[in-house]
Amino acid sequence: MKLLSAAQTKEADAYTIKEEGITSADLMERAAKAFTSWFENKFQPSERVYIFCGPGNNGGDGLVVARLLHQRNYTVQVFLIGDTAKASDDFKINLEKLSDELAPKHTTTAKQIPDLPESILVIDALFGTGLNRPVTGVFAEVITALNSSTASCVTSIDMPSGLYADKQTPAEGAIIKANYTISFQLPKLAFLLPQHEEFVGEWHVVPIGLSEEFISEAKTALHVTTHQDVQHILKPRKRFSHKGIYGHALLLCGGFGKMGAAVLAARACLRSGIGLLTLQVPSAGYTVLQTAVPEAMTLADKNRKHLSELPHDIEKYNVIGIGPGLGTERVTKTAIGQLLATSAHSLVIDADAINIIASSDKLKAQLPPNKVIFTPHPKEFERLVGKSNNDYDRLRDMLEFCQVYKCYIILKGNNSAIGTPDGKLYFNTTGNPGMATGGTGDVLTGIITALVAQSYTLEEACLLGVYVHGLAGDLALKEVGEISMTASDLIDHLPQAFLHLQQFS
C-alpha cells in the first residue's frame, strides 16, 4: 500500500472527480458516508455527539457527518469555529443542507467554547491534510479545550487537527489529541511515527473510491506493508524438497551469561524454514546449545566466554547472522573485522555487532554492498547512523545511510520502518506492545537469517520477516496478553503465523 503526500492526496481527489464526472461535493458526501459507517459501528445512537467544524473542506466533511448521524437517530450538536464567511464552497453547500434541528452554534471567541460533559462523543473536523501553518487563535483555544476536557472520546476525521500529514509540525501550534483517527483511502505518514502517538490514537482507514489508476501510477518512496503484499512474497515448497534446497545459515552469537540470545535466534531460525543451521558460540555455551536446540549444529569457539574466531570453512554458508548476545570484547571486534574484510556473504547484523560496527568508520567502509541487513532498536540505530532531531529526520537519515552504504535497515518498533539501498521506505503493520521485551530482536534476527538462506532477496526477507515476526506476536497476544508475553511466545507462534499467511488472503 502506498503512502501519498498531502499534495498527492489532493491531486487524487481532483483526478477522481474528473475521471468519474462528479462534483467535489459528491466526493465529500462519499467520504462522510465512509466515516459515518465506521462511527455507527463503534458508537451507539444513545450517545450524544458534538462535532467541531472548521471553515474548510474538513469542516464540510463534519457537516455531512452531522446530517448523516442525525438521520441515524444520533443526538448531534454542530459547532462552527472561526469566520464561516470565508468558508470553502463545499462547506457552504453542506451548511445549507442542515435541517433546523441541526442549527449550528458559532464559536468565534474563547468565551463561546461549550462545556464538554464526560458523556459527550467529540468529532474533530477542524482541519484536514492541507494544513500548512501552526494552529493559533480561537482554533487553538478550541483544541486546547477539547484536549483538557473530560469528553469520553475524540474522533478525528482524516487527520487530527493541527497535525501535519507528512512533515514536522511546528512546536508552537495546537494539535488535537484524538482517541481515534479515521483516514480516507490511505494512511498518512504522520500516523506511523512514534512522536505522534498521543495525537493520532488508534487509526483506521476507510475506502472512499479514489482513483485506483492515479494511486497505482503515483510516484512515492513510502509504502505500508499489507497482508497481501507479504502473501505474494511467500514461496510454496516443492514436493521433491530436501534440506539442501533451503539453505545453510551460520549464526555467530552468544556470550557468557547471554547464551539465551543465541538459543532464541536459533529456534526462530529453525521455525522459519531453514534447511540447515550451524551456530558458533563461546565454548561455555556449547552444552547449552546442543541441549536447547538439538536441530542445530554447534561449533565451540576457542574462547570460553566470548566469540573470537570464524569457522575455517565459512565459505559453505549461504548467509551469516551475527550479534545476539555477542558482547563487544576486543577479540570479538577483531573477528567481526575479519569477517567484513574477507567475506562476501549476505549478513544479518544485530545487537552488539551493530554497536561494534557503529564504533568504527573503517568497519562501515568494509560493509559489502547490497549484502547487509541491519536490525537496530532506536538506541542502536542512533549509534550507527547518528542522533536525529525528530522522527522525520530519522527516516531521512536512515535512507541516506542505506544509500551511502548500500544496505538495508530495519528500525525496530511499532510500525517498524525498513529502509532500502534504492531509497524506498516500508512500514510494517503487525505487532503489539507486548513485544517490547528482551529477546524479541533475537527472534527477528533468526527469522530474517532463515529467509535469506532460502534465497529470498534481502528486501523480501526484510518485508516478510518483519511482518511474520509481528504476526506471531499478534497471535501470541490472544493467548498470553501484552503483559506476560515473552520472546519464546513469538517463536511458539511462528508456525501459526506462516500458516496464517498461507491460508488467508
C-alpha positions in Angstrom: 0.0 0.0 0.0 1.4 3.4 -1.0 1.7 6.4 1.3 0.9 9.6 -0.6 1.8 13.1 0.4 -0.9 15.7 1.3 -0.3 17.3 -2.1 -0.7 13.9 -3.9 -3.9 13.2 -2.0 -5.3 16.5 -3.2 -4.4 15.5 -6.7 -6.0 12.1 -6.3 -9.2 13.8 -5.2 -9.2 16.1 -8.3 -8.3 13.1 -10.6 -11.2 11.1 -9.2 -13.7 13.9 -9.6 -12.7 14.4 -13.2 -12.5 10.6 -14.0 -16.0 9.9 -12.6 -17.6 13.1 -13.7 -18.7 14.0 -10.2 -18.5 17.2 -8.1 -16.2 17.7 -5.2 -19.3 17.9 -3.0 -20.2 14.4 -4.2 -16.8 13.1 -3.2 -17.2 14.8 0.2 -20.6 13.0 0.6 -18.9 9.7 -0.2 -16.1 10.3 2.3 -18.5 11.3 5.1 -20.6 8.2 4.5 -17.5 6.1 4.9 -16.6 7.8 8.2 -20.2 7.6 9.4 -20.3 3.9 8.7 -17.2 3.3 10.8 -18.6 5.6 13.6 -22.0 3.9 13.9 -20.3 0.5 14.1 -18.3 1.9 17.0 -20.7 4.0 19.0 -24.4 3.7 19.9 -27.1 6.3 18.9 -27.9 6.7 22.6 -24.6 8.7 22.9 -24.6 12.5 22.3 -22.2 13.8 19.7 -20.6 17.2 19.4 -19.0 18.0 16.0 -16.5 20.8 15.8 -16.1 22.1 12.2 -13.6 24.5 10.7 -14.4 26.6 7.6 -12.6 24.3 5.1 -13.4 21.0 3.5 -12.6 19.1 6.6 -15.3 21.1 8.3 -17.5 20.3 5.3 -16.9 16.6 6.0 -18.1 17.2 9.5 -21.3 18.9 8.4 -22.2 15.9 6.2 -21.4 13.6 9.0 -23.7 15.6 11.3 -26.5 15.2 8.8 -26.0 11.5 8.3 -25.7 10.8 12.1 -28.9 12.8 12.7 -30.6 10.6 10.1 -29.5 7.6 12.1 -31.0 9.0 15.3 -27.9 10.3 17.0 -28.3 13.4 19.1 -25.9 15.8 17.3 -24.8 19.4 18.0 -22.6 21.2 15.5 -20.2 24.0 16.4 -18.8 26.2 13.7 -15.4 27.6 14.6 -14.0 30.8 13.1 -15.3 33.0 10.3 -17.6 31.0 8.1 -17.9 33.9 5.7 -14.6 32.7 4.3 -15.6 29.1 4.2 -15.0 26.7 1.3 -17.7 26.3 -1.4 -18.4 22.7 -0.3 -18.6 23.7 3.3 -21.3 26.3 2.4 -23.2 23.7 0.3 -23.4 21.3 3.2 -24.2 24.0 5.7 -27.3 24.9 3.8 -28.3 21.2 3.9 -28.5 21.1 7.7 -32.0 20.9 9.0 -33.4 23.3 11.6 -32.9 20.6 14.2 -29.2 20.7 13.5 -28.8 24.5 13.7 -25.1 25.0 14.4 -23.7 27.2 17.1 -21.0 29.7 16.1 -17.8 29.9 18.1 -15.5 32.9 17.3 -14.1 33.6 20.7 -12.8 31.5 23.6 -15.8 32.5 25.7 -18.2 30.7 23.3 -16.4 27.3 23.7 -19.0 25.0 25.2 -18.7 22.9 28.3 -17.9 19.2 27.4 -19.7 16.7 29.7 -18.0 13.3 30.3 -20.6 11.5 28.3 -20.0 13.5 25.1 -18.5 12.0 21.9 -16.5 14.6 20.1 -15.8 14.6 16.3 -12.9 16.8 15.3 -13.5 18.3 11.8 -11.4 21.5 12.2 -8.5 20.9 9.8 -7.6 18.1 7.4 -4.4 17.2 5.5 -4.0 20.6 3.8 -2.8 22.4 6.9 0.5 24.3 6.3 0.8 26.6 9.3 0.5 26.3 13.1 -3.0 26.4 14.5 -3.5 29.6 16.6 -6.3 31.9 17.7 -9.7 30.6 18.5 -8.9 27.3 16.8 -6.0 26.7 19.1 -8.2 27.6 22.1 -10.9 25.1 21.0 -8.2 22.4 20.5 -6.8 23.2 24.0 -10.3 23.0 25.5 -11.0 19.7 23.8 -7.7 18.2 24.9 -8.3 19.2 28.5 -12.0 18.2 28.6 -13.5 15.1 30.1 -15.3 14.1 26.9 -15.5 10.3 26.7 -13.9 10.1 23.2 -12.5 12.3 20.4 -12.5 11.0 16.9 -10.8 12.9 14.1 -11.9 13.0 10.5 -9.0 12.1 8.2 -6.3 13.9 10.4 -6.1 15.1 14.0 -6.5 18.9 13.6 -3.2 20.8 13.8 -1.0 17.8 12.8 0.8 18.0 9.5 0.3 14.9 7.4 3.9 14.4 6.1 6.3 16.8 7.7 7.4 18.1 11.1 4.6 20.1 12.8 5.9 23.3 14.4 6.1 23.1 18.2 4.0 26.3 18.7 0.8 25.0 17.1 -2.0 23.3 18.9 -2.8 19.7 18.0 -5.9 17.6 18.8 -5.2 14.5 20.9 -7.6 12.0 19.3 -8.6 8.6 20.6 -9.4 7.6 17.0 -8.4 8.9 13.6 -10.3 7.7 10.6 -8.3 8.3 7.4 -9.7 8.4 3.9 -8.5 5.7 1.4 -4.9 5.6 2.6 -3.0 6.1 5.9 -0.8 9.2 6.4 2.9 9.1 7.2 2.2 11.0 10.4 0.3 8.0 11.8 3.3 5.8 11.6 5.8 7.8 13.7 6.3 7.4 17.4 6.3 11.1 18.2 2.6 11.4 17.1 1.1 8.6 19.2 -0.6 10.9 21.6 -2.3 12.8 18.8 -3.3 10.1 16.4 -4.6 7.4 18.8 -5.8 4.3 17.1 -6.1 4.9 13.4 -8.3 3.2 10.8 -8.5 3.6 7.0 -11.9 3.7 5.2 -12.1 3.5 1.4 -13.8 6.3 -0.4 -13.2 5.2 -4.0 -10.3 7.4 -5.0 -9.0 6.5 -8.5 -7.0 3.3 -8.4 -5.3 4.3 -11.6 -4.0 7.5 -10.0 -2.8 5.7 -6.9 -1.1 2.9 -8.9 0.8 5.5 -11.1 1.6 7.9 -8.2 5.4 8.0 -7.5 6.3 7.6 -3.9 9.2 6.1 -1.9 6.8 5.4 1.0 4.8 2.2 1.5 2.9 0.3 4.1 3.3 -3.5 4.1 0.0 -5.3 4.0 -1.0 -9.0 4.4 -1.5 -9.3 0.6 2.0 -7.8 0.0 3.8 -10.5 2.0 1.5 -13.3 0.8 2.8 -12.7 -2.7 6.4 -12.9 -1.4 6.0 -16.2 0.5 7.3 -19.1 -1.6 5.5 -22.5 -1.7 7.6 -25.6 -1.1 8.3 -28.0 -3.8 7.1 -31.6 -3.5 10.5 -33.1 -4.0 12.3 -30.9 -1.4 15.3 -31.7 0.7 17.2 -29.7 3.3 19.9 -28.7 0.9 17.3 -26.6 -1.1 16.6 -24.3 1.9 20.0 -23.0 2.7 22.7 -23.4 5.3 22.9 -20.4 7.7 25.6 -19.6 10.2 24.8 -17.7 13.4 27.7 -16.1 15.3 26.2 -15.2 18.6 26.1 -15.8 22.3 28.3 -14.7 25.2 28.9 -15.7 28.8 25.6 -15.0 30.6 23.8 -14.4 27.3 23.5 -17.8 25.6 19.8 -17.3 25.8 20.0 -14.8 22.9 21.7 -17.5 20.8 19.1 -20.0 21.7 16.2 -17.6 20.7 17.8 -16.7 17.4 18.5 -20.3 16.6 15.0 -21.5 17.5 13.4 -18.7 15.4 15.7 -19.5 12.5 14.7 -23.2 12.6 11.0 -22.3 12.8 11.3 -20.1 9.7 12.2 -22.8 7.2 15.9 -23.0 7.2 17.4 -26.2 5.7 20.5 -26.4 7.9 21.7 -24.2 10.8 25.1 -24.0 12.4 26.0 -21.8 15.4 29.4 -20.7 16.6 29.3 -19.8 20.3 31.8 -19.3 23.1 32.8 -22.8 24.4 30.9 -22.2 27.6 27.7 -22.3 25.6 28.4 -25.5 23.7 26.4 -27.8 26.0 23.6 -25.2 26.3 23.1 -25.0 22.6 23.4 -28.8 22.0 20.7 -29.3 24.6 18.3 -26.4 23.9 18.5 -26.5 20.1 19.2 -30.2 19.1 18.2 -29.5 15.4 21.1 -27.1 15.0 24.8 -27.9 14.7 27.1 -26.1 17.2 30.7 -25.1 16.9 32.6 -24.2 20.1 34.8 -21.1 19.9 38.3 -21.5 21.4 37.4 -18.6 23.8 35.3 -19.7 26.7 33.3 -16.5 27.2 33.4 -14.6 24.0 33.3 -15.1 20.3 36.9 -14.7 19.0 37.2 -16.5 15.7 35.4 -17.5 12.5 34.8 -21.1 11.2 37.6 -22.3 8.9 35.0 -23.5 6.3 32.9 -20.3 6.4 32.5 -20.3 2.6 29.9 -23.1 2.7 27.2 -21.0 4.4 24.6 -19.1 2.4 24.1 -16.3 5.0 25.6 -15.2 8.3 23.5 -13.8 11.2 25.6 -12.1 13.8 25.1 -10.2 17.0 22.6 -11.6 19.5 24.2 -11.8 23.0 27.7 -11.2 21.4 29.3 -8.6 23.6 31.8 -6.0 22.5 35.1 -7.5 23.7 38.3 -6.7 21.7 38.6 -10.3 20.4 35.0 -10.1 19.1 35.7 -6.8 17.4 38.7 -8.4 15.7 36.6 -11.4 14.5 34.0 -9.0 13.0 36.6 -7.0 11.3 38.0 -10.2 9.8 34.5 -11.2 8.6 33.9 -7.9 6.9 37.3 -7.9 5.3 37.2 -11.4 3.9 33.6 -12.5 3.4 31.2 -11.9 0.5 28.2 -13.4 2.4 24.9 -11.8 2.9 24.9 -10.6 6.6 22.1 -10.0 9.1 23.6 -7.8 11.7 22.0 -7.2 15.1 22.7 -6.1 18.7 26.3 -5.8 19.7 27.5 -6.5 16.2 25.8 -3.2 15.2 27.4 -1.5 18.2 30.9 -2.7 17.1 30.4 -1.6 13.5 28.9 1.7 14.6 32.1 2.5 16.6 34.4 2.2 13.6 34.3 4.1 10.3 36.8 1.6 9.0 34.3 -1.3 9.6 31.5 0.7 8.0 33.6 1.2 4.9 34.1 -2.6 4.7 30.4 -3.4 4.5 29.8 -5.5 1.4 27.4 -3.5 -0.9 23.8 -4.8 -1.2 24.6 -7.7 1.2 23.8 -6.3 4.6 20.7 -6.1 6.7 20.9 -4.1 10.0 18.2 -4.7 12.6 18.7 -2.0 15.3 16.4 -0.8 18.0 16.3 3.0 18.4 19.4 3.4 20.5 21.5 1.0 18.3 20.3 3.0 15.3 21.4 6.2 17.0 24.9 4.8 17.5 25.0 3.5 13.9 23.5 6.4 12.0 23.6 9.3 14.4 21.2 11.3 16.6 18.2 12.8 14.8 16.1 15.8 15.8 12.7 14.1 15.2 11.2 11.1 13.6 11.1 12.7 10.1 14.8 13.5 10.3 15.4 10.0 11.5 13.8 8.5 8.4 15.7 10.8 6.2 19.0 9.9 7.9 18.2 6.2 7.7 17.6 6.4 3.9 20.7 8.4 3.4 22.7 5.8 5.4 21.1 2.9 3.4 22.0 4.6 0.1 25.6 5.5 1.1 26.5 2.0 2.4 24.2 0.1 0.0 22.5 -1.7 2.9 19.1 -2.4 4.4 18.0 -1.2 7.8 15.1 -2.4 9.9 14.4 0.2 12.6 12.5 -1.9 15.1 9.5 -0.6 17.0 5.8 -0.1 16.4 5.3 0.0 12.6 9.0 -1.0 12.2 10.5 1.0 9.3 12.5 -0.7 6.6 15.0 1.4 4.5 16.5 0.1 1.3 19.6 1.0 -0.8 17.4 2.4 -3.6 15.7 4.9 -1.3 12.4 3.1 -0.6 10.8 3.1 2.9 8.3 0.5 4.1 6.3 0.5 7.3 5.1 -2.7 8.9 1.5 -3.2 10.2 1.8 -6.2 12.6 3.0 -6.4 16.2 1.9 -5.0 19.5 3.3 -3.5 22.8 3.6 -7.0 24.3 6.7 -7.5 22.1 8.6 -4.8 24.0 10.5 -7.3 26.0 14.1 -8.8 25.9 14.8 -11.3 23.2 12.3 -10.4 20.6 15.0 -8.8 18.5 17.0 -12.0 18.6 13.9 -13.8 17.3 13.8 -11.3 14.4 17.4 -11.9 13.6 16.8 -15.7 13.4 13.7 -15.3 11.1 15.4 -13.0 8.6 18.6 -15.1 8.5 16.5 -18.1 7.7 14.6 -16.3 4.9 17.8 -15.0 3.3 19.2 -18.5 3.4 16.2 -19.7 1.4 17.0 -17.4 -1.5 14.6 -14.6 -0.7 16.1 -11.3 -1.8 17.2 -9.1 1.1 14.3 -6.8 0.5 11.8 -9.7 0.5 13.4 -11.1 3.7 13.0 -7.8 5.4 9.4 -7.3 4.5 8.3 -10.9 5.1 10.4 -11.4 8.2 9.2 -8.3 10.0 5.6 -9.0 9.1 5.7 -12.6 10.3 7.6 -11.6 13.5 4.8 -9.1 14.3 2.1 -11.5 13.3 3.5 -14.2 15.6 3.3 -11.5 18.3 -0.3 -10.7 17.5 -1.2 -14.4 17.6 0.6 -14.8 20.9 -1.3 -11.7 22.2 -4.6 -13.6 22.0 -3.3 -16.3 24.4 -1.0 -14.6 26.8 -1.8 -10.9 26.6 0.6 -8.0 26.4 2.0 -8.0 30.0 3.0 -11.7 30.1 4.4 -12.1 26.6 8.0 -13.3 26.2 10.2 -13.8 23.2 9.7 -17.5 23.4 5.9 -16.9 22.9 6.8 -15.4 19.5 8.8 -18.5 18.5 6.0 -20.8 19.6 3.5 -18.9 17.4 5.7 -18.7 14.2 4.1 -21.9 12.8 0.7 -20.3 13.1 1.9 -17.1 11.6 3.3 -18.9 8.5 0.1 -21.0 8.3 -2.0 -17.8 8.5 -0.1 -16.3 5.6 -0.6 -19.5 3.5 -4.3 -19.9 4.3 -5.8 -16.4 4.5 -5.9 -13.9 1.7 
